[in-house]
């Protein structure tokens, strides 16, 4: 006896055949960018402005030029040669020796150079410390010499101690702030007289 009503299960499709494969997923990563995208026009104009300002500084008698627009500040400084280096550089040029009458007029510019005071300013706001630890020897003293790159103090900001390094060389004339005092960005810390 055969049962014609008996149903046989339909064969299942093979999951590996092309008609039952899932659609490929799109790549989640964007295509790679060019390694050097062109600079925006704003960036180019800022670089041009900086070039023009540095040319103005070089042609002038100013030692530094500070420009602040909105939240952006720019400080340009001329490198300052100590008088001894400047004298050696001037001696290398073939100049005739000064006459006796010219010696008194030459003292005028030399006196001006001696009266120039350069300053080291705070790069950020925080508490200024003149020594590495309470009771220890301060980094600089009035009358002492300071070199470019020498640590002159610490500024504590957000629980971090930042070494403040001199960007000028010479003899310390004034220490403008007390140890432990709050200083603001661009406030003078020490005044230096070139050697």
Secondary structure, DSSP 8 states (H G I E B T S, - for coil): ---TT---------TTSGGGS------SS-----SS----HHHHHHHHHHHHHHHHHHHSS-SEEEEEETTEEEEEE-----HHHHHHHHHTS------HHHHHHHHHHHHHHHH-EEEEE-SS-EEEESBSSTTS-BS--TT-EE-TT-EEEEEEETTEEEEEE-SS-EEEEEE-S-TT-EE-TT-EEEEEE--
